[in-house]
Protein backbone atom coordinates (compact mmCIF):
# COMPACT_ATOMS: atom_id res chain seq x y z
CA UNK A 1 0.00 0.00 0.00
CA UNK A 2 1.38 3.39 -0.96
CA UNK A 3 1.64 6.18 1.59
CA UNK A 4 -0.87 8.13 -0.53
CA UNK A 5 -3.46 5.36 0.00
CA UNK A 6 -3.72 6.42 3.66
CA UNK A 7 -4.27 10.06 2.77
CA UNK A 8 -7.22 11.74 4.46
CA UNK A 9 -9.74 13.18 2.00
CA UNK A 10 -12.19 15.99 2.59
CA UNK A 11 -15.73 15.59 1.31
CA UNK A 12 -15.01 17.53 -1.92
CA UNK A 13 -11.88 15.43 -2.52
CA UNK A 14 -13.75 12.18 -1.91
CA UNK A 15 -16.55 13.36 -4.22
CA UNK A 16 -14.03 14.08 -6.97
CA UNK A 17 -12.38 10.67 -6.53
CA UNK A 18 -15.76 8.91 -6.59
CA UNK A 19 -17.04 11.07 -9.47
CA UNK A 20 -20.15 11.83 -7.42
CA UNK A 21 -21.75 14.95 -6.01
CA UNK A 22 -21.44 15.78 -2.32
CA UNK A 23 -25.22 15.30 -2.06
CA UNK A 24 -24.98 11.80 -3.52
CA UNK A 25 -22.29 10.87 -1.01
CA UNK A 26 -24.43 12.31 1.78
CA UNK A 27 -27.21 9.94 0.71
CA UNK A 28 -24.78 7.01 0.83
CA UNK A 29 -23.82 8.00 4.38
CA UNK A 30 -27.46 8.40 5.40
CA UNK A 31 -28.37 4.99 3.96
CA UNK A 32 -25.25 3.38 5.43
CA UNK A 33 -24.09 1.95 2.10
CA UNK A 34 -21.11 4.14 1.21
CA UNK A 35 -17.48 4.01 2.22
CA UNK A 36 -16.54 4.31 5.87
CA UNK A 37 -16.31 7.94 6.97
CA UNK A 38 -14.97 9.78 9.98
CA UNK A 39 -17.04 12.57 11.55
CA UNK A 40 -14.65 14.81 13.45
CA UNK A 41 -17.26 17.46 14.20
CA UNK A 42 -20.75 18.38 13.08
CA UNK A 43 -19.35 19.87 9.88
CA UNK A 44 -16.11 17.96 9.36
CA UNK A 45 -16.25 14.61 7.58
CA UNK A 46 -13.16 12.84 6.32
CA UNK A 47 -12.54 9.69 4.32
CA UNK A 48 -9.41 7.55 3.95
CA UNK A 49 -8.44 7.33 0.31
CA UNK A 50 -7.69 3.60 0.62
CA UNK A 51 -11.16 2.92 2.06
CA UNK A 52 -12.88 4.92 -0.67
CA UNK A 53 -10.99 2.98 -3.34
CA UNK A 54 -11.77 -0.34 -1.61
CA UNK A 55 -15.46 0.57 -1.48
CA UNK A 56 -15.43 1.53 -5.17
CA UNK A 57 -13.76 -1.77 -6.05
CA UNK A 58 -16.40 -3.64 -4.02
CA UNK A 59 -19.00 -2.15 -6.37
CA UNK A 60 -17.49 -3.89 -9.42
CA UNK A 61 -19.93 -5.82 -11.58
CA UNK A 62 -19.44 -8.39 -14.30
CA UNK A 63 -23.00 -8.36 -15.61
CA UNK A 64 -25.54 -5.59 -16.16
CA UNK A 65 -28.03 -7.20 -13.77
CA UNK A 66 -25.37 -7.32 -11.00
CA UNK A 67 -26.31 -3.71 -10.27
CA UNK A 68 -29.74 -4.82 -9.02
CA UNK A 69 -28.20 -7.03 -6.34
CA UNK A 70 -25.32 -4.73 -5.38
CA UNK A 71 -25.02 -1.26 -3.88
N, CA, C and O atoms as a CHARMM CRD file, in Angstrom:
* protein
*
  284
    1    1 UNK  N      0.85000  -1.17900   0.00000 PROA 1      0.00000
    2    1 UNK  CA     0.00000   0.00000   0.00000 PROA 1      0.00000
    3    1 UNK  C      0.89300   1.23900   0.00000 PROA 1      0.00000
    4    1 UNK  O      1.81700   1.34400   0.80600 PROA 1      0.00000
    5    2 UNK  N      0.62000   2.14800  -0.88200 PROA 2      0.00000
    6    2 UNK  CA     1.38200   3.38700  -0.95600 PROA 2      0.00000
    7    2 UNK  C      1.01300   4.30400   0.20000 PROA 2      0.00000
    8    2 UNK  O     -0.06900   4.19400   0.77600 PROA 2      0.00000
    9    3 UNK  N      1.91800   5.20300   0.52900 PROA 3      0.00000
   10    3 UNK  CA     1.63600   6.17900   1.58700 PROA 3      0.00000
   11    3 UNK  C      0.43000   7.03100   1.22100 PROA 3      0.00000
   12    3 UNK  O     -0.34400   7.42500   2.09400 PROA 3      0.00000
   13    4 UNK  N      0.26600   7.32000  -0.08000 PROA 4      0.00000
   14    4 UNK  CA    -0.87100   8.13200  -0.53000 PROA 4      0.00000
   15    4 UNK  C     -2.20600   7.44600  -0.28000 PROA 4      0.00000
   16    4 UNK  O     -3.22900   8.11800  -0.14300 PROA 4      0.00000
   17    5 UNK  N     -2.21300   6.09800  -0.21600 PROA 5      0.00000
   18    5 UNK  CA    -3.45700   5.36500   0.00000 PROA 5      0.00000
   19    5 UNK  C     -4.06400   5.66200   1.36400 PROA 5      0.00000
   20    5 UNK  O     -5.26900   5.49700   1.55500 PROA 5      0.00000
   21    6 UNK  N     -3.24000   6.10000   2.31700 PROA 6      0.00000
   22    6 UNK  CA    -3.72200   6.41500   3.66000 PROA 6      0.00000
   23    6 UNK  C     -4.02600   7.89600   3.81900 PROA 6      0.00000
   24    6 UNK  O     -4.27300   8.36700   4.93000 PROA 6      0.00000
   25    7 UNK  N     -4.01000   8.62200   2.72700 PROA 7      0.00000
   26    7 UNK  CA    -4.27400  10.05600   2.76800 PROA 7      0.00000
   27    7 UNK  C     -5.71500  10.30900   3.20900 PROA 7      0.00000
   28    7 UNK  O     -6.63600   9.59900   2.80700 PROA 7      0.00000
   29    8 UNK  N     -5.88600  11.32200   4.03300 PROA 8      0.00000
   30    8 UNK  CA    -7.22300  11.73500   4.45800 PROA 8      0.00000
   31    8 UNK  C     -7.81100  12.64300   3.39000 PROA 8      0.00000
   32    8 UNK  O     -7.14400  13.56000   2.91100 PROA 8      0.00000
   33    9 UNK  N     -9.05400  12.38900   3.02000 PROA 9      0.00000
   34    9 UNK  CA    -9.74100  13.17800   2.00500 PROA 9      0.00000
   35    9 UNK  C    -10.87800  13.96000   2.63100 PROA 9      0.00000
   36    9 UNK  O    -11.61100  13.44200   3.47400 PROA 9      0.00000
   37   10 UNK  N    -11.02100  15.20500   2.21800 PROA 10     0.00000
   38   10 UNK  CA   -12.18600  15.99100   2.59300 PROA 10     0.00000
   39   10 UNK  C    -13.37200  15.51000   1.75000 PROA 10     0.00000
   40   10 UNK  O    -13.19800  14.73000   0.81400 PROA 10     0.00000
   41   11 UNK  N    -14.54800  15.96800   2.08100 PROA 11     0.00000
   42   11 UNK  CA   -15.73000  15.59200   1.30900 PROA 11     0.00000
   43   11 UNK  C    -15.59800  15.97500  -0.16600 PROA 11     0.00000
   44   11 UNK  O    -15.88900  15.14100  -1.02300 PROA 11     0.00000
   45   12 UNK  N    -15.17200  17.20000  -0.50200 PROA 12     0.00000
   46   12 UNK  CA   -15.00600  17.52600  -1.92400 PROA 12     0.00000
   47   12 UNK  C    -13.96400  16.65000  -2.62700 PROA 12     0.00000
   48   12 UNK  O    -14.13900  16.29900  -3.79400 PROA 12     0.00000
   49   13 UNK  N    -12.89200  16.29900  -1.93100 PROA 13     0.00000
   50   13 UNK  CA   -11.87600  15.43200  -2.52500 PROA 13     0.00000
   51   13 UNK  C    -12.41500  14.02200  -2.74600 PROA 13     0.00000
   52   13 UNK  O    -12.16400  13.41500  -3.78700 PROA 13     0.00000
   53   14 UNK  N    -13.15200  13.50500  -1.76900 PROA 14     0.00000
   54   14 UNK  CA   -13.74900  12.18100  -1.91300 PROA 14     0.00000
   55   14 UNK  C    -14.77000  12.18800  -3.05400 PROA 14     0.00000
   56   14 UNK  O    -14.83500  11.24400  -3.84200 PROA 14     0.00000
   57   15 UNK  N    -15.56000  13.25100  -3.13700 PROA 15     0.00000
   58   15 UNK  CA   -16.54600  13.36200  -4.21600 PROA 15     0.00000
   59   15 UNK  C    -15.86700  13.35000  -5.57800 PROA 15     0.00000
   60   15 UNK  O    -16.35500  12.71000  -6.50900 PROA 15     0.00000
   61   16 UNK  N    -14.75400  14.04900  -5.69900 PROA 16     0.00000
   62   16 UNK  CA   -14.02500  14.07900  -6.96600 PROA 16     0.00000
   63   16 UNK  C    -13.47600  12.69100  -7.29900 PROA 16     0.00000
   64   16 UNK  O    -13.56700  12.24900  -8.44400 PROA 16     0.00000
   65   17 UNK  N    -12.91400  12.00600  -6.31500 PROA 17     0.00000
   66   17 UNK  CA   -12.37500  10.66900  -6.53500 PROA 17     0.00000
   67   17 UNK  C    -13.47100   9.70100  -6.95100 PROA 17     0.00000
   68   17 UNK  O    -13.26900   8.86800  -7.83500 PROA 17     0.00000
   69   18 UNK  N    -14.63700   9.81000  -6.31100 PROA 18     0.00000
   70   18 UNK  CA   -15.75600   8.90600  -6.58500 PROA 18     0.00000
   71   18 UNK  C    -16.57700   9.33100  -7.79700 PROA 18     0.00000
   72   18 UNK  O    -17.46100   8.59700  -8.24000 PROA 18     0.00000
   73   19 UNK  N    -16.28400  10.52200  -8.33600 PROA 19     0.00000
   74   19 UNK  CA   -17.03700  11.06700  -9.47400 PROA 19     0.00000
   75   19 UNK  C    -18.52300  11.19100  -9.13900 PROA 19     0.00000
   76   19 UNK  O    -19.39300  10.87200  -9.94900 PROA 19     0.00000
   77   20 UNK  N    -18.78500  11.66700  -7.91600 PROA 20     0.00000
   78   20 UNK  CA   -20.15000  11.83200  -7.42400 PROA 20     0.00000
   79   20 UNK  C    -20.29100  13.23800  -6.84400 PROA 20     0.00000
   80   20 UNK  O    -19.29600  13.90600  -6.56200 PROA 20     0.00000
   81   21 UNK  N    -21.51600  13.67000  -6.67400 PROA 21     0.00000
   82   21 UNK  CA   -21.74900  14.94700  -6.01100 PROA 21     0.00000
   83   21 UNK  C    -21.65900  14.75300  -4.49900 PROA 21     0.00000
   84   21 UNK  O    -21.77400  13.63600  -3.99600 PROA 21     0.00000
   85   22 UNK  N    -21.45300  15.84900  -3.78900 PROA 22     0.00000
   86   22 UNK  CA   -21.43500  15.77500  -2.32400 PROA 22     0.00000
   87   22 UNK  C    -22.79600  15.31500  -1.80100 PROA 22     0.00000
   88   22 UNK  O    -22.86700  14.60000  -0.80100 PROA 22     0.00000
   89   23 UNK  N    -23.87300  15.72100  -2.47000 PROA 23     0.00000
   90   23 UNK  CA   -25.21800  15.30300  -2.05600 PROA 23     0.00000
   91   23 UNK  C    -25.40800  13.79300  -2.21800 PROA 23     0.00000
   92   23 UNK  O    -26.03700  13.14800  -1.38000 PROA 23     0.00000
   93   24 UNK  N    -24.86400  13.24200  -3.29400 PROA 24     0.00000
   94   24 UNK  CA   -24.98300  11.79600  -3.51700 PROA 24     0.00000
   95   24 UNK  C    -24.22300  11.02900  -2.44200 PROA 24     0.00000
   96   24 UNK  O    -24.69400  10.00000  -1.95800 PROA 24     0.00000
   97   25 UNK  N    -23.05400  11.52800  -2.07100 PROA 25     0.00000
   98   25 UNK  CA   -22.28600  10.87200  -1.01300 PROA 25     0.00000
   99   25 UNK  C    -23.00100  11.00800   0.32700 PROA 25     0.00000
  100   25 UNK  O    -22.96400  10.08800   1.14400 PROA 25     0.00000
  101   26 UNK  N    -23.64500  12.13500   0.55600 PROA 26     0.00000
  102   26 UNK  CA   -24.42700  12.31200   1.78300 PROA 26     0.00000
  103   26 UNK  C    -25.53600  11.26900   1.85600 PROA 26     0.00000
  104   26 UNK  O    -25.81800  10.74200   2.93200 PROA 26     0.00000
  105   27 UNK  N    -26.16000  10.97000   0.73900 PROA 27     0.00000
  106   27 UNK  CA   -27.20800   9.94000   0.70700 PROA 27     0.00000
  107   27 UNK  C    -26.62200   8.56700   1.02600 PROA 27     0.00000
  108   27 UNK  O    -27.24500   7.77600   1.73400 PROA 27     0.00000
  109   28 UNK  N    -25.43400   8.28300   0.50900 PROA 28     0.00000
  110   28 UNK  CA   -24.78000   7.00600   0.82500 PROA 28     0.00000
  111   28 UNK  C    -24.51400   6.90300   2.32400 PROA 28     0.00000
  112   28 UNK  O    -24.72300   5.85000   2.92600 PROA 28     0.00000
  113   29 UNK  N    -24.05200   8.00300   2.92600 PROA 29     0.00000
  114   29 UNK  CA   -23.81900   8.00400   4.38200 PROA 29     0.00000
  115   29 UNK  C    -25.12100   7.77900   5.12500 PROA 29     0.00000
  116   29 UNK  O    -25.18300   6.96100   6.04300 PROA 29     0.00000
  117   30 UNK  N    -26.16000   8.50000   4.73200 PROA 30     0.00000
  118   30 UNK  CA   -27.45800   8.40400   5.39800 PROA 30     0.00000
  119   30 UNK  C    -28.00300   6.97900   5.32800 PROA 30     0.00000
  120   30 UNK  O    -28.54600   6.46300   6.30500 PROA 30     0.00000
  121   31 UNK  N    -27.85400   6.35100   4.16300 PROA 31     0.00000
  122   31 UNK  CA   -28.36800   4.99200   3.96200 PROA 31     0.00000
  123   31 UNK  C    -27.42600   3.92200   4.50600 PROA 31     0.00000
  124   31 UNK  O    -27.79500   2.75100   4.59700 PROA 31     0.00000
  125   32 UNK  N    -26.20800   4.32600   4.86800 PROA 32     0.00000
  126   32 UNK  CA   -25.24800   3.37900   5.42700 PROA 32     0.00000
  127   32 UNK  C    -24.67100   2.42400   4.40800 PROA 32     0.00000
  128   32 UNK  O    -24.30800   1.30000   4.75400 PROA 32     0.00000
  129   33 UNK  N    -24.57700   2.85300   3.13800 PROA 33     0.00000
  130   33 UNK  CA   -24.08900   1.94900   2.09700 PROA 33     0.00000
  131   33 UNK  C    -22.84200   2.46800   1.39400 PROA 33     0.00000
  132   33 UNK  O    -22.37800   1.85300   0.43400 PROA 33     0.00000
  133   34 UNK  N    -22.30100   3.56800   1.84600 PROA 34     0.00000
  134   34 UNK  CA   -21.11200   4.14200   1.21400 PROA 34     0.00000
  135   34 UNK  C    -19.84900   3.71000   1.92100 PROA 34     0.00000
  136   34 UNK  O    -19.87700   2.83900   2.79100 PROA 34     0.00000
  137   35 UNK  N    -18.73900   4.32200   1.54500 PROA 35     0.00000
  138   35 UNK  CA   -17.47900   4.01400   2.21600 PROA 35     0.00000
  139   35 UNK  C    -17.49300   4.51500   3.65800 PROA 35     0.00000
  140   35 UNK  O    -18.23600   5.43100   4.01100 PROA 35     0.00000
  141   36 UNK  N    -16.65800   3.89600   4.47400 PROA 36     0.00000
  142   36 UNK  CA   -16.53800   4.31000   5.87200 PROA 36     0.00000
  143   36 UNK  C    -16.10300   5.77300   5.90000 PROA 36     0.00000
  144   36 UNK  O    -15.27400   6.20100   5.09600 PROA 36     0.00000
  145   37 UNK  N    -16.67300   6.53600   6.83700 PROA 37     0.00000
  146   37 UNK  CA   -16.30800   7.94100   6.97200 PROA 37     0.00000
  147   37 UNK  C    -16.02500   8.24500   8.43000 PROA 37     0.00000
  148   37 UNK  O    -16.38600   7.48300   9.32700 PROA 37     0.00000
  149   38 UNK  N    -15.37400   9.37000   8.64600 PROA 38     0.00000
  150   38 UNK  CA   -14.96600   9.78300   9.97600 PROA 38     0.00000
  151   38 UNK  C    -15.53700  11.16900  10.22900 PROA 38     0.00000
  152   38 UNK  O    -15.17800  12.12300   9.53900 PROA 38     0.00000
  153   39 UNK  N    -16.43200  11.29100  11.22100 PROA 39     0.00000
  154   39 UNK  CA   -17.04300  12.56900  11.54800 PROA 39     0.00000
  155   39 UNK  C    -16.26800  13.17100  12.72600 PROA 39     0.00000
  156   39 UNK  O    -16.39300  12.72700  13.86700 PROA 39     0.00000
  157   40 UNK  N    -15.47100  14.18500  12.41600 PROA 40     0.00000
  158   40 UNK  CA   -14.65000  14.81300  13.44800 PROA 40     0.00000
  159   40 UNK  C    -15.40900  15.88700  14.20500 PROA 40     0.00000
  160   40 UNK  O    -15.10000  16.17500  15.36100 PROA 40     0.00000
  161   41 UNK  N    -16.39000  16.47100  13.56400 PROA 41     0.00000
  162   41 UNK  CA   -17.26000  17.45500  14.19600 PROA 41     0.00000
  163   41 UNK  C    -18.55400  17.47100  13.39100 PROA 41     0.00000
  164   41 UNK  O    -18.70600  16.71400  12.43200 PROA 41     0.00000
  165   42 UNK  N    -19.47400  18.32700  13.78200 PROA 42     0.00000
  166   42 UNK  CA   -20.75300  18.38200  13.08000 PROA 42     0.00000
  167   42 UNK  C    -20.58900  18.71100  11.60300 PROA 42     0.00000
  168   42 UNK  O    -21.40800  18.29900  10.78100 PROA 42     0.00000
  169   43 UNK  N    -19.54400  19.44400  11.26400 PROA 43     0.00000
  170   43 UNK  CA   -19.35400  19.86600   9.88000 PROA 43     0.00000
  171   43 UNK  C    -18.10100  19.30600   9.21800 PROA 43     0.00000
  172   43 UNK  O    -17.82100  19.62700   8.06300 PROA 43     0.00000
  173   44 UNK  N    -17.35300  18.48400   9.92200 PROA 44     0.00000
  174   44 UNK  CA   -16.10600  17.96200   9.35900 PROA 44     0.00000
  175   44 UNK  C    -16.19900  16.45600   9.18200 PROA 44     0.00000
  176   44 UNK  O    -16.26700  15.70700  10.15700 PROA 44     0.00000
  177   45 UNK  N    -16.20100  16.02200   7.92800 PROA 45     0.00000
  178   45 UNK  CA   -16.25100  14.61400   7.58000 PROA 45     0.00000
  179   45 UNK  C    -15.02800  14.31700   6.72900 PROA 45     0.00000
  180   45 UNK  O    -14.73100  15.03500   5.77400 PROA 45     0.00000
  181   46 UNK  N    -14.32500  13.25400   7.08400 PROA 46     0.00000
  182   46 UNK  CA   -13.16300  12.83900   6.32000 PROA 46     0.00000
  183   46 UNK  C    -13.31100  11.38900   5.88700 PROA 46     0.00000
  184   46 UNK  O    -14.05200  10.61100   6.48800 PROA 46     0.00000
  185   47 UNK  N    -12.59600  11.05400   4.84300 PROA 47     0.00000
  186   47 UNK  CA   -12.53700   9.68900   4.32400 PROA 47     0.00000
  187   47 UNK  C    -11.07400   9.32200   4.15400 PROA 47     0.00000
  188   47 UNK  O    -10.24500  10.19400   3.89400 PROA 47     0.00000
  189   48 UNK  N    -10.74100   8.03300   4.29700 PROA 48     0.00000
  190   48 UNK  CA    -9.41200   7.55400   3.95500 PROA 48     0.00000
  191   48 UNK  C     -9.44300   7.15000   2.48300 PROA 48     0.00000
  192   48 UNK  O    -10.33500   6.42300   2.04600 PROA 48     0.00000
  193   49 UNK  N     -8.47400   7.62400   1.74000 PROA 49     0.00000
  194   49 UNK  CA    -8.43700   7.33100   0.31000 PROA 49     0.00000
  195   49 UNK  C     -8.48100   5.82400   0.05800 PROA 49     0.00000
  196   49 UNK  O     -9.19800   5.37100  -0.83400 PROA 49     0.00000
  197   50 UNK  N     -7.73000   5.05000   0.82500 PROA 50     0.00000
  198   50 UNK  CA    -7.68700   3.59600   0.62100 PROA 50     0.00000
  199   50 UNK  C     -9.05900   2.96400   0.83700 PROA 50     0.00000
  200   50 UNK  O     -9.41500   2.01300   0.14100 PROA 50     0.00000
  201   51 UNK  N     -9.83300   3.47900   1.79000 PROA 51     0.00000
  202   51 UNK  CA   -11.15800   2.91700   2.06100 PROA 51     0.00000
  203   51 UNK  C    -12.15700   3.30800   0.98100 PROA 51     0.00000
  204   51 UNK  O    -13.05100   2.52900   0.64800 PROA 51     0.00000
  205   52 UNK  N    -12.01000   4.50900   0.43300 PROA 52     0.00000
  206   52 UNK  CA   -12.88000   4.92200  -0.67400 PROA 52     0.00000
  207   52 UNK  C    -12.61000   4.03600  -1.88500 PROA 52     0.00000
  208   52 UNK  O    -13.54400   3.55900  -2.53100 PROA 52     0.00000
  209   53 UNK  N    -11.33900   3.81900  -2.19000 PROA 53     0.00000
  210   53 UNK  CA   -10.99000   2.97600  -3.33600 PROA 53     0.00000
  211   53 UNK  C    -11.46600   1.54500  -3.12000 PROA 53     0.00000
  212   53 UNK  O    -11.98800   0.92300  -4.04500 PROA 53     0.00000
  213   54 UNK  N    -11.29400   1.01600  -1.91600 PROA 54     0.00000
  214   54 UNK  CA   -11.76600  -0.34100  -1.61200 PROA 54     0.00000
  215   54 UNK  C    -13.27800  -0.43700  -1.78100 PROA 54     0.00000
  216   54 UNK  O    -13.77900  -1.42400  -2.31900 PROA 54     0.00000
  217   55 UNK  N    -14.00800   0.57900  -1.32700 PROA 55     0.00000
  218   55 UNK  CA   -15.46300   0.57200  -1.48200 PROA 55     0.00000
  219   55 UNK  C    -15.83900   0.60700  -2.96000 PROA 55     0.00000
  220   55 UNK  O    -16.73700  -0.11500  -3.39300 PROA 55     0.00000
  221   56 UNK  N    -15.14900   1.45300  -3.73700 PROA 56     0.00000
  222   56 UNK  CA   -15.42800   1.53500  -5.16600 PROA 56     0.00000
  223   56 UNK  C    -15.16700   0.18800  -5.84300 PROA 56     0.00000
  224   56 UNK  O    -15.94500  -0.24300  -6.69400 PROA 56     0.00000
  225   57 UNK  N    -14.08300  -0.46900  -5.46900 PROA 57     0.00000
  226   57 UNK  CA   -13.75900  -1.77400  -6.05000 PROA 57     0.00000
  227   57 UNK  C    -14.78800  -2.82100  -5.64000 PROA 57     0.00000
  228   57 UNK  O    -15.04800  -3.75600  -6.39700 PROA 57     0.00000
  229   58 UNK  N    -15.37500  -2.67900  -4.46100 PROA 58     0.00000
  230   58 UNK  CA   -16.39700  -3.64500  -4.02500 PROA 58     0.00000
  231   58 UNK  C    -17.68800  -3.49700  -4.82700 PROA 58     0.00000
  232   58 UNK  O    -18.55000  -4.37500  -4.78900 PROA 58     0.00000
  233   59 UNK  N    -17.81700  -2.39400  -5.54800 PROA 59     0.00000
  234   59 UNK  CA   -19.00400  -2.15300  -6.37300 PROA 59     0.00000
  235   59 UNK  C    -18.85400  -2.71500  -7.78600 PROA 59     0.00000
  236   59 UNK  O    -19.75300  -2.55500  -8.61100 PROA 59     0.00000
  237   60 UNK  N    -17.73900  -3.36700  -8.06900 PROA 60     0.00000
  238   60 UNK  CA   -17.48900  -3.88800  -9.42000 PROA 60     0.00000
  239   60 UNK  C    -18.54200  -4.92000  -9.79600 PROA 60     0.00000
  240   60 UNK  O    -18.97600  -5.72000  -8.96700 PROA 60     0.00000
  241   61 UNK  N    -18.93700  -4.88500 -11.04500 PROA 61     0.00000
  242   61 UNK  CA   -19.93300  -5.82100 -11.57900 PROA 61     0.00000
  243   61 UNK  C    -19.36300  -6.50400 -12.81900 PROA 61     0.00000
  244   61 UNK  O    -18.51400  -5.94800 -13.51700 PROA 61     0.00000
  245   62 UNK  N    -19.84000  -7.70300 -13.07500 PROA 62     0.00000
  246   62 UNK  CA   -19.44400  -8.39200 -14.29700 PROA 62     0.00000
  247   62 UNK  C    -20.61700  -8.57200 -15.24400 PROA 62     0.00000
  248   62 UNK  O    -20.43400  -8.98900 -16.38700 PROA 62     0.00000
  249   63 UNK  N    -21.80900  -8.26400 -14.78100 PROA 63     0.00000
  250   63 UNK  CA   -23.00400  -8.35600 -15.61300 PROA 63     0.00000
  251   63 UNK  C    -23.87700  -7.12500 -15.33800 PROA 63     0.00000
  252   63 UNK  O    -23.82300  -6.54200 -14.25500 PROA 63     0.00000
  253   64 UNK  N    -24.66000  -6.75300 -16.30900 PROA 64     0.00000
  254   64 UNK  CA   -25.53900  -5.58700 -16.15800 PROA 64     0.00000
  255   64 UNK  C    -26.50700  -5.76900 -15.00300 PROA 64     0.00000
  256   64 UNK  O    -26.76400  -4.81900 -14.26300 PROA 64     0.00000
  257   65 UNK  N    -27.05300  -6.97900 -14.82900 PROA 65     0.00000
  258   65 UNK  CA   -28.03100  -7.19500 -13.76700 PROA 65     0.00000
  259   65 UNK  C    -27.39200  -7.33000 -12.39300 PROA 65     0.00000
  260   65 UNK  O    -28.11000  -7.43200 -11.39800 PROA 65     0.00000
  261   66 UNK  N    -26.03800  -7.33200 -12.30500 PROA 66     0.00000
  262   66 UNK  CA   -25.37100  -7.31600 -11.00400 PROA 66     0.00000
  263   66 UNK  C    -25.72700  -6.06000 -10.21800 PROA 66     0.00000
  264   66 UNK  O    -25.73700  -6.07900  -8.98800 PROA 66     0.00000
  265   67 UNK  N    -26.01500  -4.98200 -10.91400 PROA 67     0.00000
  266   67 UNK  CA   -26.31300  -3.71500 -10.26800 PROA 67     0.00000
  267   67 UNK  C    -27.55200  -3.84400  -9.38900 PROA 67     0.00000
  268   67 UNK  O    -27.63600  -3.19700  -8.34500 PROA 67     0.00000
  269   68 UNK  N    -28.50600  -4.66300  -9.79500 PROA 68     0.00000
  270   68 UNK  CA   -29.73500  -4.81900  -9.02100 PROA 68     0.00000
  271   68 UNK  C    -29.48900  -5.47100  -7.67200 PROA 68     0.00000
  272   68 UNK  O    -30.21800  -5.20900  -6.71500 PROA 68     0.00000
  273   69 UNK  N    -28.47600  -6.31500  -7.58400 PROA 69     0.00000
  274   69 UNK  CA   -28.20200  -7.02900  -6.33600 PROA 69     0.00000
  275   69 UNK  C    -27.14800  -6.33100  -5.48800 PROA 69     0.00000
  276   69 UNK  O    -26.96700  -6.67000  -4.31900 PROA 69     0.00000
  277   70 UNK  N    -26.44900  -5.35700  -6.07300 PROA 70     0.00000
  278   70 UNK  CA   -25.32200  -4.73200  -5.37600 PROA 70     0.00000
  279   70 UNK  C    -25.71200  -3.51600  -4.58700 PROA 70     0.00000
  280   70 UNK  O    -26.74900  -3.49400  -3.92400 PROA 70     0.00000
  281   71 UNK  N    -24.86900  -2.49100  -4.66000 PROA 71     0.00000
  282   71 UNK  CA   -25.01700  -1.25500  -3.88400 PROA 71     0.00000
  283   71 UNK  C    -26.15100  -0.50600  -4.46300 PROA 71     0.00000
  284   71 UNK  O    -26.48200   0.57900  -3.98400 PROA 71     0.00000
